[in-house]
Amino acid sequence: MEADQVSERELLCVIQQGSDMEESSDLYDAYETNGPPLWADHQHHCAEDMDSGDYLRRKIKYFFMNPCEKYHARGRKPWKLILQIIKIAIITVQLVSFGLSNQMVVTFKEENLMTFKHLFLKDYVDGGMDTYAVYRQADVYDHIDYIMGQYERLHNITVGNHEYEKNGTGYTPLSLCQEFYRNGTIFPGSETFEIDAQVDTECLNVYPIFHTSLREVLPHFELHFKRMLSVKITFVLKAINLQTVRHRELPDCYDFTVVITFDNRAHSGRIKVDLENDVDINECRDWKVTGASARSIYLTVLFDCLIIITCITSFTLCTRSVINGIRLQFEYTLYSRNHCGKEVPWSDKLEFLNGWYILIILSDTLTIIGSILKIEIQTKVLTSYDVCSIFLGTGTMFVWIGVIRYMGYFRKYNILILTLRAAFPNVIRFICCAGIIYLSYCFCGWIVLGPYHEKFRTLNTVSECLFSLVNGDDMFPTFKNMKQKSSLVWTFSRVYLYTFVSLFIYMILSLFITIITDTYDTIKQQQQSGIPTSELQNFLSVCKDLPNSGVFRLDENNSCFFNSCITRLRRHEERLTSEA
């Protein structure tokens, strides 16, 4: 009987709430001037009956719950968790598909570069570009003649589908350019010279119309070896990558801009020869593929569109969570300032800013951009394979790193994440100090040892060599390859290398490991003791409500009218219990 009375009163309260909400627009004008609105009394009761501190604790505690605990607390499905799992799967499939396609492109580029070296460089041997050079004037003319002859006989010698570039109805010519000082007289015997540092460029065009030698094409052509800086031979060849047909992709048309350089800037008597090619990938103008349909291309584009929609949804949900965390942080800061009279430290404020959500937002942004580029590549609008691979690869890397967040829900795995996060500030400070010492060794090694050791010729190679030494790699060759032309420099190199290895391996790396192990031990002790270590944790430790207690469901539907009804029902139950 008493239960029936309570349920009736609860129903009447809810009905009264609905009627008040419906009539609020009519009564607002009347009570705006004559007195306070009808719901002012309800708000007053809410402020009196509801403990704002306990409500805020439950609200913050719910914010830091994992998806499973949130499901038990309020019955909400873990949509973000499900979406992230689906996103990881489809993004990985997309990356593998694009990686296989990109691999064919890279293979085609590299094999064509190797083909051009064998076709146009006289007596070329694989892996011999570092030592490929000419030393006599006649050899320079012979090599240029050989290149022009091979270019003119391309149709008869190549086994690929290479073709000359056409400019309208005619072929694009081969360009032969010589760079040299404008004027100069050099007499090494008398140790005198006079030079004009202004550089002139002389270019000649040779069309692919079968000639036998350079002298026949250009009878008055002469190389100014004393003043010559470089000779560049440039021509364009076209090809089609047909291997993509087997993978149900439309072939691309390639423009290879081949540049052969005779480098004489050192004027040392050794002219280095180098061949490079710049690749432009274009959509073929007219194509027809028999035995294959374009259906797979459309399905791939639809799959990429699905990934874009998934990433946009994930981006929206994570952005909303970040905004909610910032709002909750402001609410907690305001509560601490008004009720506790103290400011919240930055370490506690940053707890509300979930770094995993920011990482997911960043990965979604990169994946969306990469997917758009992939669609444009698939439809042959763009050919930026390198840019697309950077976006897709980095986005996928961040997505997989984000998986660690869900491993952190397990206590044994969470200690790794807590250790990395706690040790990160100290590690950054340590790296800054160690980096200054590292740079000092780089500059010193570059200046002193560069002329005598090939691994110290440039700052880049010095840094790579020293980093290898820190990891214990390539030590003996580094010591052995030091040239002993100067006993002073050789002695300095020994002192330099021994001090660097001893300092970084035995001291700096040991200190770095100590920072990590000390942080690990501290986190482990804190987990075992269970003692709160921050003001935010002390604030939340008062709340003992479990996720399945049902209290969080009441907080979800919290409103002034609803709390007023619940409070009155509780008082009525207490009164009936005391009378009984």
ChimeraX attribute file (.defattr): number of C-alpha atoms within 10 A of each C-alpha:
attribute: neighborCount
match mode: 1-to-1
recipient: residues
	/A:1	6
	/A:2	10
	/A:3	9
	/A:4	9
	/A:5	12
	/A:6	15
	/A:7	13
	/A:8	12
	/A:9	16
	/A:10	17
	/A:11	13
	/A:12	13
	/A:13	19
	/A:14	15
	/A:15	12
	/A:16	14
	/A:17	16
	/A:18	13
	/A:19	11
	/A:20	15
	/A:21	12
	/A:22	11
	/A:23	10
	/A:24	14
	/A:25	10
	/A:26	9
	/A:27	13
	/A:28	13
	/A:29	11
	/A:30	12
	/A:31	12
	/A:32	10
	/A:33	9
	/A:34	8
	/A:35	8
	/A:36	12
	/A:37	16
	/A:38	13
	/A:39	15
	/A:40	11
	/A:41	13
	/A:42	18
	/A:43	16
	/A:44	12
	/A:45	18
	/A:46	20
	/A:47	13
	/A:48	11
	/A:49	14
	/A:50	14
	/A:51	10
	/A:52	13
	/A:53	17
	/A:54	14
	/A:55	16
	/A:56	19
	/A:57	20
	/A:58	22
	/A:59	16
	/A:60	20
	/A:61	21
	/A:62	17
	/A:63	16
	/A:64	15
	/A:65	14
	/A:66	15
	/A:67	20
	/A:68	15
	/A:69	17
	/A:70	20
	/A:71	15
	/A:72	17
	/A:73	22
	/A:74	19
	/A:75	14
	/A:76	12
	/A:77	13
	/A:78	14
	/A:79	12
	/A:80	14
	/A:81	15
	/A:82	11
	/A:83	15
	/A:84	19
	/A:85	13
	/A:86	13
	/A:87	21
	/A:88	16
	/A:89	10
	/A:90	17
	/A:91	25
	/A:92	17
	/A:93	13
	/A:94	19
	/A:95	18
	/A:96	12
	/A:97	12
	/A:98	19
	/A:99	16
	/A:100	11
	/A:101	15
	/A:102	16
	/A:103	11
	/A:104	14
	/A:105	17
	/A:106	13
	/A:107	11
	/A:108	16
	/A:109	18
	/A:110	11
	/A:111	11
	/A:112	17
	/A:113	19
	/A:114	14
	/A:115	14
	/A:116	17
	/A:117	21
	/A:118	14
	/A:119	18
	/A:120	21
	/A:121	19
	/A:122	16
	/A:123	10
	/A:124	13
	/A:125	11
	/A:126	8
	/A:127	9
	/A:128	9
	/A:129	14
	/A:130	9
	/A:131	9
	/A:132	17
	/A:133	17
	/A:134	17
	/A:135	12
	/A:136	12
	/A:137	12
	/A:138	9
	/A:139	12
	/A:140	18
	/A:141	16
	/A:142	15
	/A:143	19
	/A:144	22
	/A:145	19
	/A:146	19
	/A:147	19
	/A:148	25
	/A:149	18
	/A:150	19
	/A:151	21
	/A:152	20
	/A:153	14
	/A:154	19
	/A:155	14
	/A:156	8
	/A:157	11
	/A:158	14
	/A:159	9
	/A:160	12
	/A:161	12
	/A:162	17
	/A:163	16
	/A:164	21
	/A:165	18
	/A:166	13
	/A:167	9
	/A:168	7
	/A:169	6
	/A:170	11
	/A:171	15
	/A:172	18
	/A:173	19
	/A:174	20
	/A:175	16
	/A:176	18
	/A:177	17
	/A:178	20
	/A:179	21
	/A:180	24
	/A:181	17
	/A:182	14
	/A:183	13
	/A:184	13
	/A:185	12
	/A:186	13
	/A:187	9
	/A:188	8
	/A:189	6
	/A:190	7
	/A:191	7
	/A:192	9
	/A:193	10
	/A:194	10
	/A:195	12
	/A:196	11
	/A:197	12
	/A:198	9
	/A:199	13
	/A:200	14
	/A:201	14
	/A:202	10
	/A:203	13
	/A:204	13
	/A:205	16
	/A:206	17
	/A:207	16
	/A:208	19
	/A:209	12
	/A:210	12
	/A:211	16
	/A:212	13
	/A:213	17
	/A:214	20
	/A:215	13
	/A:216	10
	/A:217	17
	/A:218	12
	/A:219	9
	/A:220	8
	/A:221	11
	/A:222	10
	/A:223	15
	/A:224	12
	/A:225	13
	/A:226	13
	/A:227	22
	/A:228	21
	/A:229	21
	/A:230	20
	/A:231	24
	/A:232	19
	/A:233	21
	/A:234	19
	/A:235	20
	/A:236	21
	/A:237	19
	/A:238	18
	/A:239	18
	/A:240	19
	/A:241	17
	/A:242	14
	/A:243	15
	/A:244	15
	/A:245	14
	/A:246	10
	/A:247	13
	/A:248	14
	/A:249	18
	/A:250	24
	/A:251	20
	/A:252	21
	/A:253	17
	/A:254	20
	/A:255	20
	/A:256	23
	/A:257	16
	/A:258	21
	/A:259	16
	/A:260	22
	/A:261	19
	/A:262	23
	/A:263	20
	/A:264	21
	/A:265	15
	/A:266	10
	/A:267	13
	/A:268	8
	/A:269	12
	/A:270	16
	/A:271	23
	/A:272	19
	/A:273	22
	/A:274	17
	/A:275	19
	/A:276	16
	/A:277	19
	/A:278	12
	/A:279	16
	/A:280	14
	/A:281	21
	/A:282	17
	/A:283	17
	/A:284	13
	/A:285	7
	/A:286	5
	/A:287	8
	/A:288	7
	/A:289	10
	/A:290	5
	/A:291	6
	/A:292	14
	/A:293	12
	/A:294	11
	/A:295	10
	/A:296	13
	/A:297	16
	/A:298	14
	/A:299	11
	/A:300	16
	/A:301	19
	/A:302	13
	/A:303	18
	/A:304	21
	/A:305	16
	/A:306	15
	/A:307	22
	/A:308	22
	/A:309	13
	/A:310	20
	/A:311	24
	/A:312	17
	/A:313	15
	/A:314	22
	/A:315	21
	/A:316	14
	/A:317	17
	/A:318	21
	/A:319	16
	/A:320	13
	/A:321	18
	/A:322	20
	/A:323	14
	/A:324	15
	/A:325	21
	/A:326	18
	/A:327	13
	/A:328	19
	/A:329	20
	/A:330	15
	/A:331	14
	/A:332	21
	/A:333	18
	/A:334	16
	/A:335	18
	/A:336	16
	/A:337	13
	/A:338	11
	/A:339	9
	/A:340	10
	/A:341	10
	/A:342	12
	/A:343	12
	/A:344	18
	/A:345	12
	/A:346	8
	/A:347	11
	/A:348	16
	/A:349	17
	/A:350	13
	/A:351	14
	/A:352	22
	/A:353	18
	/A:354	15
	/A:355	14
	/A:356	19
	/A:357	20
	/A:358	17
	/A:359	17
	/A:360	24
	/A:361	24
	/A:362	17
	/A:363	26
	/A:364	28
	/A:365	18
	/A:366	21
	/A:367	28
	/A:368	24
	/A:369	17
	/A:370	24
	/A:371	27
	/A:372	17
	/A:373	22
	/A:374	27
	/A:375	21
	/A:376	16
	/A:377	18
	/A:378	18
	/A:379	16
	/A:380	16
	/A:381	13
	/A:382	15
	/A:383	19
	/A:384	14
	/A:385	19
	/A:386	10
	/A:387	14
	/A:388	24
	/A:389	19
	/A:390	14
	/A:391	21
	/A:392	26
	/A:393	21
	/A:394	16
	/A:395	26
	/A:396	22
	/A:397	13
	/A:398	19
	/A:399	25
	/A:400	16
	/A:401	14
	/A:402	20
	/A:403	15
	/A:404	15
	/A:405	17
	/A:406	14
	/A:407	14
	/A:408	16
	/A:409	14
	/A:410	10
	/A:411	10
	/A:412	10
	/A:413	14
	/A:414	15
	/A:415	17
	/A:416	17
	/A:417	14
	/A:418	16
	/A:419	19
	/A:420	14
	/A:421	12
	/A:422	16
	/A:423	17
	/A:424	15
	/A:425	11
	/A:426	15
	/A:427	15
	/A:428	11
	/A:429	11
	/A:430	15
	/A:431	15
	/A:432	12
	/A:433	11
	/A:434	15
	/A:435	12
	/A:436	11
	/A:437	14
	/A:438	17
	/A:439	14
	/A:440	10
	/A:441	18
	/A:442	21
	/A:443	17
	/A:444	14
	/A:445	24
	/A:446	20
	/A:447	13
	/A:448	15
	/A:449	22
	/A:450	18
	/A:451	13
	/A:452	18
	/A:453	20
	/A:454	15
	/A:455	22
	/A:456	25
	/A:457	17
	/A:458	16
	/A:459	17
	/A:460	12
	/A:461	16
	/A:462	24
	/A:463	20
	/A:464	14
	/A:465	18
	/A:466	25
	/A:467	14
	/A:468	14
	/A:469	19
	/A:470	20
	/A:471	13
	/A:472	12
	/A:473	13
	/A:474	13
	/A:475	16
	/A:476	10
	/A:477	9
	/A:478	18
	/A:479	15
	/A:480	10
	/A:481	12
	/A:482	17
	/A:483	16
	/A:484	13
	/A:485	9
	/A:486	10
	/A:487	10
	/A:488	9
	/A:489	16
	/A:490	17
	/A:491	11
	/A:492	15
	/A:493	20
	/A:494	13
	/A:495	11
	/A:496	15
	/A:497	18
	/A:498	12
	/A:499	13
	/A:500	18
	/A:501	17
	/A:502	12
	/A:503	15
	/A:504	20
	/A:505	16
	/A:506	12
	/A:507	11
	/A:508	17
	/A:509	15
	/A:510	12
	/A:511	14
	/A:512	15
	/A:513	11
	/A:514	12
	/A:515	16
	/A:516	17
	/A:517	14
	/A:518	13
	/A:519	19
	/A:520	19
	/A:521	13
	/A:522	12
	/A:523	16
	/A:524	17
	/A:525	12
	/A:526	13
	/A:527	13
	/A:528	8
	/A:529	8
	/A:530	9
	/A:531	12
	/A:532	14
	/A:533	9
	/A:534	11
	/A:535	13
	/A:536	18
	/A:537	13
	/A:538	12
	/A:539	17
	/A:540	18
	/A:541	13
	/A:542	12
	/A:543	15
	/A:544	11
	/A:545	14
	/A:546	14
	/A:547	20
	/A:548	15
	/A:549	12
	/A:550	14
	/A:551	15
	/A:552	23
	/A:553	15
	/A:554	14
	/A:555	15
	/A:556	11
	/A:557	10
	/A:558	12
	/A:559	14
	/A:560	20
	/A:561	22
	/A:562	17
	/A:563	21
	/A:564	22
	/A:565	23
	/A:566	16
	/A:567	16
	/A:568	16
	/A:569	17
	/A:570	13
	/A:571	12
	/A:572	15
	/A:573	16
	/A:574	12
	/A:575	11
	/A:576	11
	/A:577	10
	/A:578	8
	/A:579	7
	/A:580	6
